[in-house]
């Protein structure tokens, strides 16, 4: 059984509820995102790391070569060189 009997509302009221629900859902999603970010930062800090270090975005700064941009030609595979 639905929580609300929508049949008792006219179209104008349903549209207003829809707008209000959309706004409330967006607000709550943002609140949850903020809570999640705080929790993730807390966990990272408790491990002595930053979120960036955990997520791997600082790997390039540790002396590793960055990945080649997509669409650029890399070295030819060994098999094709042997056939030539």
C-alpha positions as CSV (number, residue, x, y, z in Angstrom):
1,X,0.0,0.0,0.0
2,X,1.5,3.4,-1.0
3,X,2.4,5.9,1.8
4,X,0.2,8.5,0.2
5,X,-3.1,8.2,-1.7
6,X,-2.3,10.4,-4.7
7,X,-5.8,10.0,-6.1
8,X,-7.1,12.6,-3.6
9,X,-4.9,15.4,-5.1
10,X,-5.6,17.4,-8.2
11,X,-3.0,17.8,-10.9
12,X,-1.8,21.2,-9.7
13,X,-1.2,19.8,-6.2
14,X,0.7,16.8,-7.6
15,X,2.9,19.0,-9.7
16,X,3.7,21.1,-6.6
17,X,4.5,18.0,-4.6
18,X,6.7,16.8,-7.4
19,X,8.7,20.1,-7.4
20,X,9.0,20.1,-3.6
21,X,10.1,16.4,-3.6
22,X,12.7,17.1,-6.2
23,X,14.1,20.0,-4.2
24,X,14.1,18.0,-1.0
25,X,15.8,15.0,-2.6
26,X,18.5,17.2,-4.0
27,X,19.1,18.8,-0.7
28,X,19.4,15.5,1.1
29,X,21.7,14.0,-1.5
30,X,24.0,17.0,-1.0
31,X,23.9,16.6,2.8
32,X,24.8,12.9,2.4
33,X,27.6,13.7,0.1
34,X,29.0,16.2,2.6
35,X,28.7,13.7,5.4
36,X,30.5,11.1,3.3
37,X,33.3,13.5,2.4
38,X,33.8,14.3,6.1
39,X,33.9,10.6,7.0
40,X,36.3,9.8,4.2
41,X,38.7,12.7,5.3
42,X,38.4,11.4,8.9
43,X,39.4,7.9,7.9
44,X,42.3,9.1,5.8
45,X,43.6,11.3,8.6
46,X,43.4,8.4,11.1
47,X,45.7,6.5,8.7
48,X,48.1,9.4,8.3
49,X,47.2,9.9,4.7
50,X,45.3,12.4,2.6
51,X,42.3,11.5,0.5
52,X,44.3,12.1,-2.6
53,X,47.0,9.6,-1.5
54,X,44.3,7.0,-0.8
55,X,42.6,7.6,-4.2
56,X,45.9,7.4,-6.0
57,X,46.0,10.9,-7.5
58,X,49.4,11.7,-6.1
59,X,51.1,8.7,-7.8
60,X,52.5,10.8,-10.6
61,X,54.3,13.0,-8.1
62,X,56.2,10.1,-6.7
63,X,58.5,9.7,-9.7
64,X,56.2,7.5,-11.8
65,X,55.8,8.4,-15.5
66,X,52.3,9.7,-16.3
67,X,50.2,7.6,-18.6
68,X,50.4,8.4,-22.3
69,X,47.4,10.4,-23.5
70,X,44.9,8.3,-25.3
71,X,45.0,8.5,-29.0
72,X,48.8,8.7,-29.2
73,X,50.9,6.0,-30.9
74,X,52.9,4.0,-28.4
75,X,55.6,1.5,-29.2
76,X,54.7,-1.2,-31.7
77,X,53.9,-4.6,-30.2
78,X,56.8,-7.1,-30.3
79,X,54.9,-9.5,-32.5
80,X,54.5,-7.0,-35.4
81,X,58.2,-6.2,-35.3
82,X,59.2,-9.8,-35.6
83,X,57.1,-10.2,-38.8
84,X,58.9,-7.4,-40.6
